[in-house]
Amino acid sequence: MKTNAAIAIASVAAIAQAATYTPTNIKAPFIEQFDENWESRWKQPASSRFVVKEPEVYPGIDDDKGLVAIQKAAKYAISSTFDEIVNPAGEKALVVQYEVKLQEGLECGGAYIKLLSEGFGEDSTMTSDTPYTIMFGPDKCGMTNKVHFILRHKNPLTGEVEEKHLDNPPSIKQSKTTALYTLIVNPDNTYEILINNESVKSGSLFKDFTPPVNPLREIDDPHDTKPADWVDEAVIPDPNATKPDDWDENAPKQIRDPNATKPAGWNEDVEAFIPDPSTEKPAEWDDDEDGEFVAPLVPNPDCDLTVGCGKWEAPLIANPNYRGKWHPDMIVNPDFKGPWSPRKIPNPTYFEDKEPSAITPISGVGFEIWTMSRGILFDNIYVGYSKDDAKAFADETYAIKKPIEEKREREALEATVHDPSESEGFEALAFIRKNLIDFVAKFNADPVLAFKERWDVAGVLGAAITAFLGLLGTLISIIGGTTAATSAAPNAALKGKQVKKDAPETSDKKDEPSAKATATDAGENNVTKRNLIDLSSSTSPTNVVMTISSKKDRELDVEDYLYLLPEGPNVTKSDINYNSNGKSDYNELGFLKRGVDGAFTSEHKEFYHFVREKTKEVGY
């Protein structure tokens, strides 16, 4: 087994050393390899920026050049005319084949070829309006991911040319190595699409296109209308049904359990929650401006000595008498006439083309694309009548370069693999974060390519998910085994917070943080210590302060994040008392009033250093 692998590697290496560009001797109506004097055969407008050069990513054959779209977010158009018209009539097949190399992938754009209809001459310049007979090749943007096969077919009665689109086209080959696209239109009116010499789609020109090549013999009468008395409701409510006398529509879904009894020892004279006795009204609190100060509620420690306290209520159970809103039964409509449809009439534009494979003659080829990806390379174009010649041409070109490119791709990927265990602290976190972001971006663009290019990250991510699910299962089993009945907490916020009660409205809002403006800075629902640590290196200290303060209003535990605050012009050591865990006993209201009015806007460098040091102390 090892011997065979060594032989395979050696053969690839030998090919890599010997692979140098050699022009083909195969003859066809049109063959293009973009070698010398290519500019004399191709024409593009001044706005187009196609160039001919060797690939920059995973090159295959030495000195092998291709047509490259070098800029992203740009339109391209280029064309070449044939020395003789290609007319696949009679017993001739039409074979179109070319290579596409997506050096930077394909996020949004086309890489298809157009076979230009007869009449396009040497002096013509290709545009988006240039008539074509066939459009074939990859196209991807958003949810669109397909290999186009569009046939422009002429109605012999009206002279109108209509585009026929292939139903359920195959997906593109998303890779930075060369992909080979082949289209064969056979004289028996069948077609076949191959990608990398493998058949991915085949069928009938009569059946697989929308709209169909041949129109319907009969069509709906556009002037026919549904009669006013036509009944197309199959079932109706029973007009004779009546609601039963004992049907109570107002009965609730749930009721208090009438059989439940208050547990022995339950003390209703003791409140379940009390104002926090350790909370004092801040010195800065102004009753006129801020309203009456109300300490936050905390669980009553006296309840720990009983089975429960506060007002007792029986638990809710399903109401056995609940029936919901009454509706009459549905019955078959005696007046139902069935679904209405307009009458059929002969199609005035009907025709029958028995040989759609005899397409409109072709006088040239062209690429007219728009792309958000740079580096798209086209090469080795074949247009002719011979499947064997097209296959032989691919054997001379694609079959040689493909294994070389794949070998270089593997080597490049292996060189980027990094062991995160070699890093410590924030370096390891930075590695994970950077590579995870890269993997997610690639996954959104193309999941298959993401797993192929970043298999190292995918493996780590899979292991992490497995470990998390295992931990979650353990936690659920522990919680399930230790659940005890507790009294439900009231809707009041229980975490350290001052509550403004009946506060008069004022127009002075300078001391209040804007929750709406800062919610998006750290994510609407996922503010954690790690988020804020990452945020400290990517945004201003004021944004971090405002983010924390806005989350305070969302009933998150602000105390967990206060150790991230730096000393600033308006904050001193006396305001921040760090405990043994590196956290802070900083007064919350003082933090809000001091931290939102720009106190930290000039402290970027000091703030970042402070956060790094503090997070190291607490082990984050």
C-alpha positions in Angstrom: 0.0 0.0 0.0 2.8 2.4 1.0 4.7 1.4 -2.2 1.7 2.3 -4.4 1.3 5.7 -2.6 5.0 6.4 -3.1 4.7 5.6 -6.8 1.7 7.9 -7.1 3.5 10.8 -5.4 6.6 10.2 -7.5 4.5 10.2 -10.7 2.8 13.5 -9.8 6.2 15.0 -9.0 7.6 13.8 -12.3 4.6 15.3 -14.1 5.1 18.6 -12.3 8.7 18.8 -13.5 7.9 17.8 -17.0 4.7 19.8 -17.5 5.5 22.7 -19.8 3.1 24.3 -22.2 2.9 22.8 -25.7 0.4 24.0 -28.3 -2.1 21.3 -29.4 -2.1 19.8 -32.8 -5.8 19.0 -32.6 -7.9 20.7 -35.3 -11.4 22.0 -34.8 -13.6 24.9 -36.1 -12.4 26.8 -33.0 -9.6 26.1 -30.5 -8.1 28.7 -28.3 -5.2 28.3 -25.8 -4.3 32.1 -25.4 -0.8 31.8 -26.6 1.1 34.2 -28.9 -0.9 36.8 -30.9 -4.0 36.1 -28.9 -4.9 39.8 -29.2 -5.2 39.6 -32.9 -8.0 37.0 -32.5 -9.9 38.6 -29.7 -11.6 42.0 -29.4 -12.8 43.8 -26.2 -14.1 47.3 -25.6 -12.0 49.8 -23.8 -14.0 49.4 -20.6 -13.1 45.7 -20.3 -9.9 44.7 -18.6 -9.3 41.0 -19.6 -5.6 40.2 -19.7 -3.7 37.0 -20.6 -1.3 35.7 -17.9 -0.3 32.6 -16.0 -2.3 31.7 -12.9 -1.2 33.0 -9.6 -2.9 30.4 -7.4 -1.9 26.7 -7.6 -0.3 26.9 -11.1 -0.2 23.7 -13.1 1.6 23.7 -16.5 4.6 26.0 -16.8 4.1 28.9 -19.3 0.5 28.0 -19.7 -1.5 31.2 -19.9 -5.2 32.0 -19.7 -7.7 34.8 -20.1 -8.0 36.5 -16.7 -10.5 38.9 -15.2 -8.1 40.9 -13.0 -10.5 43.2 -11.1 -13.5 42.5 -9.0 -16.8 44.5 -9.1 -16.3 45.0 -12.8 -17.9 44.2 -16.1 -16.0 42.3 -18.8 -16.7 41.6 -22.5 -14.5 40.0 -25.1 -15.2 38.0 -28.2 -13.6 36.1 -31.1 -15.0 35.2 -34.5 -14.7 31.8 -36.2 -12.9 31.3 -39.5 -16.0 29.3 -40.6 -19.6 29.2 -39.4 -20.4 26.4 -37.0 -23.7 24.8 -38.0 -24.5 21.5 -36.3 -27.2 20.4 -38.6 -27.9 16.9 -39.9 -25.9 14.2 -38.1 -23.4 16.5 -36.4 -23.2 17.0 -32.7 -22.2 20.3 -31.1 -19.4 20.1 -28.5 -18.5 23.1 -26.4 -15.7 22.8 -23.8 -13.6 25.2 -21.8 -11.7 25.5 -18.5 -12.5 27.8 -15.6 -10.1 28.5 -12.7 -11.6 30.4 -9.8 -8.4 31.6 -8.2 -10.2 33.5 -5.4 -13.4 31.5 -5.5 -16.7 32.8 -6.8 -18.8 34.8 -4.4 -21.0 36.6 -6.8 -20.6 36.6 -10.6 -20.6 34.6 -13.8 -18.0 32.5 -15.6 -20.1 31.4 -18.6 -19.3 31.4 -22.3 -21.7 32.6 -25.0 -21.8 31.1 -28.5 -22.6 34.1 -30.7 -25.2 33.8 -33.4 -24.5 34.1 -37.1 -24.1 37.7 -38.1 -21.6 38.7 -35.5 -18.5 39.7 -37.5 -14.9 40.6 -36.9 -15.7 44.3 -36.7 -18.4 43.8 -34.0 -17.8 44.6 -30.4 -19.6 42.3 -27.9 -22.1 43.8 -25.5 -24.8 42.5 -23.2 -27.2 42.9 -26.2 -25.2 40.8 -28.6 -27.4 38.0 -29.9 -26.2 34.5 -28.9 -27.4 31.0 -29.6 -26.2 29.2 -26.5 -25.0 30.4 -23.0 -23.2 27.8 -21.0 -21.2 27.7 -17.8 -21.1 28.5 -14.1 -23.0 31.3 -12.4 -23.2 32.0 -8.6 -24.6 34.8 -6.5 -26.6 34.5 -3.2 -28.9 31.5 -3.5 -28.1 31.1 -7.2 -25.6 28.3 -7.8 -25.9 26.7 -11.2 -24.3 25.8 -14.5 -26.4 27.6 -17.1 -27.5 26.0 -20.3 -29.7 28.5 -22.1 -30.8 27.9 -25.7 -32.2 30.8 -27.7 -34.8 29.3 -30.1 -36.6 31.1 -32.9 -40.3 30.7 -33.5 -40.6 30.1 -37.3 -44.1 31.6 -37.4 -43.5 34.8 -35.5 -39.8 35.2 -35.9 -39.6 35.8 -32.1 -36.5 34.5 -30.4 -37.1 33.1 -26.9 -34.7 31.9 -24.2 -35.2 28.3 -23.1 -33.6 27.6 -19.7 -32.5 24.2 -18.5 -34.6 22.9 -15.6 -32.8 21.9 -12.5 -29.3 22.7 -13.7 -26.3 21.2 -11.9 -24.3 23.2 -9.3 -20.9 24.8 -10.2 -17.6 23.3 -9.2 -16.4 25.7 -6.5 -12.6 25.2 -6.3 -9.4 27.2 -6.8 -8.1 24.4 -9.1 -9.1 24.2 -12.7 -12.6 22.9 -13.6 -13.5 21.6 -17.0 -17.0 22.3 -18.4 -18.3 20.4 -21.4 -21.7 20.6 -23.2 -22.7 18.1 -25.9 -25.8 18.7 -28.0 -26.5 15.5 -29.9 -28.3 15.2 -33.3 -31.0 13.0 -31.7 -32.1 16.0 -29.7 -30.5 15.0 -26.4 -27.9 16.8 -24.4 -25.2 16.1 -21.8 -23.3 18.3 -19.4 -20.0 17.1 -18.0 -17.9 18.7 -15.2 -14.3 17.4 -14.9 -15.1 14.7 -17.5 -17.9 13.4 -15.3 -21.5 13.5 -16.5 -23.7 15.6 -14.2 -26.8 16.2 -16.3 -28.4 14.7 -19.4 -31.8 14.6 -21.0 -34.1 15.7 -23.8 -34.2 19.1 -25.5 -38.0 18.6 -25.8 -38.7 17.9 -22.1 -36.1 19.6 -19.9 -36.5 23.3 -20.7 -38.7 26.2 -19.5 -40.5 27.4 -21.5 -40.5 24.2 -23.7 -38.9 24.3 -27.1 -42.3 23.5 -28.7 -45.3 25.5 -27.4 -48.5 23.9 -26.3 -51.1 23.0 -29.0 -53.9 24.5 -26.9 -53.9 27.4 -24.5 -56.3 29.0 -22.1 -58.7 31.4 -23.7 -57.6 34.8 -22.4 -61.1 36.2 -22.9 -62.9 33.6 -21.0 -64.1 34.6 -17.5 -65.6 32.7 -14.5 -69.4 33.0 -14.3 -70.7 35.0 -11.4 -72.8 32.1 -10.1 -69.9 29.6 -10.2 -69.4 27.9 -6.8 -65.9 26.5 -6.3 -66.0 25.9 -2.5 -66.0 22.1 -2.0 -67.1 22.2 1.6 -69.1 24.7 3.7 -70.1 25.1 7.4 -73.3 23.1 8.1 -76.0 25.7 8.1 -78.3 23.5 10.3 -75.7 22.9 13.0 -76.3 24.6 16.4 -74.0 25.1 19.4 -74.8 22.6 22.3 -76.3 24.2 25.4 -73.5 22.9 27.6 -70.7 24.3 25.4 -68.9 27.0 27.4 -66.7 29.1 25.1 -65.4 31.2 28.0 -64.0 28.3 30.0 -60.2 28.8 30.5 -57.6 26.3 29.3 -56.1 26.0 32.8 -57.6 26.1 36.3 -56.1 25.9 39.8 -55.9 22.3 41.0 -59.0 21.9 43.3 -57.3 18.9 45.0 -54.1 20.7 45.9 -53.4 21.6 49.5 -51.0 24.1 51.0 -47.8 22.2 52.2 -47.4 21.9 56.0 -45.1 24.6 57.2 -45.8 27.1 54.4 -45.6 30.5 56.0 -47.8 33.1 54.3 -46.9 35.7 56.9 -43.4 36.0 55.6 -42.7 37.7 52.2 -40.8 35.6 49.7 -38.7 38.6 48.5 -37.6 41.7 50.4 -35.7 44.9 49.6 -32.0 44.3 49.7 -31.0 45.5 53.2 -27.3 46.1 52.0 -28.3 48.6 49.4 -28.2 52.2 50.3 -29.5 55.2 48.4 -26.5 56.6 46.5 -25.3 60.1 47.5 -25.9 61.3 43.9 -29.5 60.2 43.9 -31.9 63.2 43.5 -35.5 62.3 44.5 -36.9 65.2 42.5 -35.0 64.2 39.3 -34.7 60.5 39.7 -37.9 59.7 41.7 -38.2 57.7 44.9 -35.3 55.3 45.4 -36.4 51.7 45.7 -33.9 49.0 46.6 -33.8 45.9 44.5 -35.6 42.8 45.7 -33.7 39.8 47.0 -34.8 36.3 48.2 -35.9 36.5 51.8 -33.3 34.5 53.9 -36.1 33.7 56.4 -37.7 31.5 53.7 -34.7 29.2 53.8 -36.0 27.9 57.1 -39.4 26.9 55.7 -40.8 24.8 52.9 -42.0 28.1 51.4 -43.3 31.5 52.2 -45.4 34.3 50.7 -48.9 33.9 49.3 -49.6 30.3 48.4 -51.6 29.4 45.3 -52.6 26.0 44.0 -50.7 24.9 40.8 -52.4 25.2 37.4 -53.8 22.1 35.7 -55.6 21.5 32.4 -59.3 22.4 32.6 -61.3 19.2 31.9 -64.3 21.3 30.9 -62.3 23.4 28.4 -63.8 23.2 24.8 -62.7 26.4 23.1 -64.6 28.3 20.5 -67.4 26.4 18.9 -67.5 26.0 15.1 -70.1 24.1 13.0 -69.1 21.0 11.3 -68.1 21.2 7.6 -70.2 19.4 5.0 -70.0 18.8 1.3 -71.3 21.8 -0.6 -74.3 20.7 -2.6 -73.8 23.6 -5.1 -70.1 22.8 -5.7 -69.3 22.8 -9.4 -65.6 22.0 -9.2 -62.5 24.2 -9.8 -63.1 26.6 -12.6 -60.6 27.0 -15.5 -60.9 28.8 -18.7 -61.8 26.9 -21.9 -59.0 25.8 -24.2 -58.5 27.2 -27.7 -56.0 26.4 -30.4 -52.6 28.1 -29.9 -52.3 30.7 -32.7 -48.5 30.6 -32.4 -48.2 26.8 -32.2 -45.4 25.1 -34.2 -43.5 21.9 -33.9 -39.7 21.9 -34.2 -38.7 18.2 -34.7 -35.0 19.0 -34.6 -34.2 21.6 -32.0 -30.6 20.3 -32.0 -30.2 22.0 -35.4 -29.5 25.3 -33.6 -29.0 28.7 -35.1 -25.6 28.8 -36.8 -22.7 30.2 -34.7 -20.1 32.7 -35.8 -18.1 33.3 -32.7 -17.6 33.0 -28.9 -17.4 35.5 -26.2 -17.3 36.1 -22.4 -19.7 38.8 -21.2 -19.7 38.7 -17.4 -20.0 40.8 -14.2 -18.2 39.5 -11.1 -17.3 40.4 -7.6 -14.4 38.0 -7.6 -11.0 38.7 -9.2 -8.7 36.2 -10.8 -11.3 34.2 -12.8 -9.3 32.4 -15.6 -10.5 30.9 -18.8 -8.4 28.6 -21.0 -8.4 25.8 -23.6 -11.7 26.5 -25.4 -13.0 24.0 -27.9 -16.0 24.4 -30.2 -16.6 21.8 -32.8 -18.4 18.6 -33.7 -16.2 15.8 -32.3 -16.5 14.4 -28.8 -13.3 12.4 -29.3 -11.3 15.4 -30.2 -12.7 17.4 -27.3 -11.7 14.5 -24.9 -8.2 14.3 -26.5 -7.8 18.0 -26.1 -8.7 17.7 -22.4 -6.2 14.9 -22.0 -3.5 17.1 -23.3 -4.4 20.0 -21.0 -6.8 19.6 -18.1 -5.7 16.0 -17.3 -2.1 17.2 -17.0 -2.6 20.3 -15.0 -5.3 19.1 -12.6 -3.2 16.7 -10.5 -0.4 19.2 -10.3 -2.7 21.9 -9.1 -4.3 19.6 -6.5 -0.9 18.6 -5.2 0.1 22.2 -4.8 -3.2 23.0 -3.1 -2.7 20.2 -0.5 0.8 21.4 0.2 -0.4 25.0 0.7 -3.1 23.9 3.0 -0.8 21.7 5.1 1.6 24.6 5.4 -1.1 26.8 7.0 -2.1 24.2 9.6 -1.2 25.6 13.1 -1.3 23.8 16.4 -3.2 26.1 18.8 -1.7 24.1 21.8 1.6 25.8 21.0 0.2 29.2 21.9 -0.8 30.5 25.3 -3.4 32.9 26.7 -4.7 35.5 24.2 -2.5 34.2 21.4 -4.4 30.9 21.4 -7.7 32.7 21.6 -6.7 35.0 18.8 -5.8 32.0 16.6 -9.1 30.3 17.3 -11.1 33.5 16.8 -9.3 34.5 13.5 -9.5 31.0 12.0 -13.1 30.5 13.1 -14.2 33.8 11.4 -12.3 32.7 8.2 -14.1 29.3 8.3 -17.5 30.9 8.8 -17.0 33.3 6.0 -16.0 30.5 3.6 -18.8 28.3 4.9 -21.4 31.0 4.1 -20.0 31.3 0.6 -19.6 27.6 -0.1 -19.9 24.9 2.6 -18.1 22.2 0.6 -15.2 24.5 -0.2 -15.0 25.6 3.4 -14.6 22.1 4.7 -12.1 21.3 2.0 -9.9 24.4 2.6 -10.2 24.6 6.4 -10.5 21.0 7.4 -8.3 21.8 10.4 -10.8 24.4 11.8 -13.8 22.1 10.9 -12.2 19.3 12.9 -11.6 21.5 16.0 -15.1 22.9 15.7 -16.6 19.4 15.5 -14.7 18.3 18.6 -15.8 21.4 20.5 -19.4 20.8 19.6 -19.2 17.2 20.7 -17.6 18.2 24.0 -20.2 20.9 24.6 -23.1 18.5 24.0 -21.5 16.0 26.4 -21.2 18.7 29.0 -24.7 19.8 28.4 -26.0 16.3 28.9 -24.1 16.0 32.2 -25.5 19.3 33.4 -29.1 18.3 32.5 -28.8 15.0 34.4 -27.4 16.8 37.5 -30.1 19.5 37.4 -32.8 16.9 36.8 -31.6 14.9 39.8 -31.6 17.8 42.2 -34.7 19.8 41.3 -36.6 21.1 44.3 -39.9 23.0 44.4 -39.4 26.7 44.8 -41.7 29.7 45.0 -42.0 31.6 41.7 -40.1 35.0 41.7 -42.1 38.1 41.0 -41.5 40.0 37.7 -39.3 42.6 39.4 -35.6 42.6 38.6 -33.6 40.8 41.2 -30.1 41.6 40.2 -28.3 44.6 41.7 -30.3 47.5 40.4 -31.9 50.8 41.5 -35.6 51.2 40.5 -37.0 54.6 39.6 -40.5 54.9 40.9 -42.9 57.6 39.8 -40.0 59.7 38.5 -41.0 63.0 36.9 -40.0 63.3 33.2 -37.2 65.8 32.5 -35.6 66.9 29.3 -32.1 66.5 30.6 -30.9 63.1 29.4 -27.2 63.7 29.3 -26.5 61.2 32.1 -28.5 58.4 30.6 -26.8 55.9 28.3 -28.4 55.1 24.9 -29.2 51.4 24.9 -30.4 51.4 21.4 -27.3 53.0 20.0 -25.0 50.5 21.7 -26.9 47.3 21.4 -25.4 46.5 18.0 -21.9 47.3 19.2 -21.6 44.1 21.2 -24.5 42.0 19.8 -28.1 42.2 20.7 -28.3 39.0 22.8 -24.8 37.7 23.4 -22.9 40.1 25.7 -20.4 38.1 27.7 -17.1 38.8 29.4 -15.3 37.4 26.3 -17.4 39.6 24.0 -16.4 42.7 26.0 -12.7 41.6 26.1 -12.7 41.3 22.3 -14.6 44.5 22.0 -12.0 46.4 24.0 -9.5 45.9 21.1 -11.9 46.9 18.3 -14.0 49.9 19.6 -13.8 52.9 21.8 -13.9 52.7 25.7 -17.0 54.8 25.7 -18.8 52.2 23.5 -17.8 49.5 26.0 -19.0 51.6 28.9 -22.3 52.3 27.1 -22.7 48.7 26.1 -22.4 47.6 29.8 -24.8 50.3 30.9 -27.3 49.4 28.3 -27.2 45.8 29.3 -27.7 46.8 32.9 -31.1 48.1 31.8 -31.7 44.7 30.2 -31.3 43.1 33.7 -27.9 41.6 33.1 -25.4 41.4 35.9 -23.3 44.5 35.5 -21.1 43.6 38.4 -19.6 40.8 36.3 -18.2 43.3 33.9 -17.1 46.3 36.0 -13.6 45.0 36.3 -13.1 46.0 32.6 -13.3 49.7 33.4 -10.1 51.7 33.4 -9.1 54.6 35.5 -9.9 57.8 33.5 -10.0 61.5 34.1 -13.2 61.3 36.1 -12.6 57.9 37.7 -10.0 57.4 40.5 -8.7 54.6 42.6 -11.2 55.5 45.3 -14.0 54.8 42.9 -12.7 51.3 42.0 -11.9 48.9 44.8 -10.7 45.6 43.3 -11.3 42.5 45.3 -9.1 39.4 45.3 -10.7 38.2 42.1 -9.8 41.3 40.2 -13.4 42.4 40.1 -14.8 45.7 41.3 -17.0 47.0 44.1 -17.5 50.1 42.0 -20.7 52.0 42.7 -23.1 51.4 39.8 -24.8 54.7 39.7 -21.5 56.5 39.9 -20.3 54.3 37.0 -23.3 55.4 34.9 -22.9 59.1 35.6 -19.1 59.2 35.3 -18.7 56.7 32.4 -21.1 57.8 29.7 -20.3 61.5 29.3 -17.0 60.9 27.4 -14.8 60.3 30.4 -12.9 57.5 28.6 -12.8 58.6 25.0 -9.1 59.5 25.1 -8.0 56.4 27.0 -7.7 53.8 24.2 -4.2 52.7 24.8 -4.3 52.8 28.6 -7.7 51.1 28.5 -6.6 48.3 26.2 -3.5 47.7 28.4 -5.6 47.7 31.5 -8.1 45.2 30.1 -5.3 42.8 29.1 -3.7 42.9 32.5 -6.9 42.6 34.4 -8.2 39.7 32.3 -4.9 37.9 32.8 -5.3 38.2 36.5 -8.7 36.7 36.6 -7.8 33.9 34.1 -9.7 35.0 31.0 
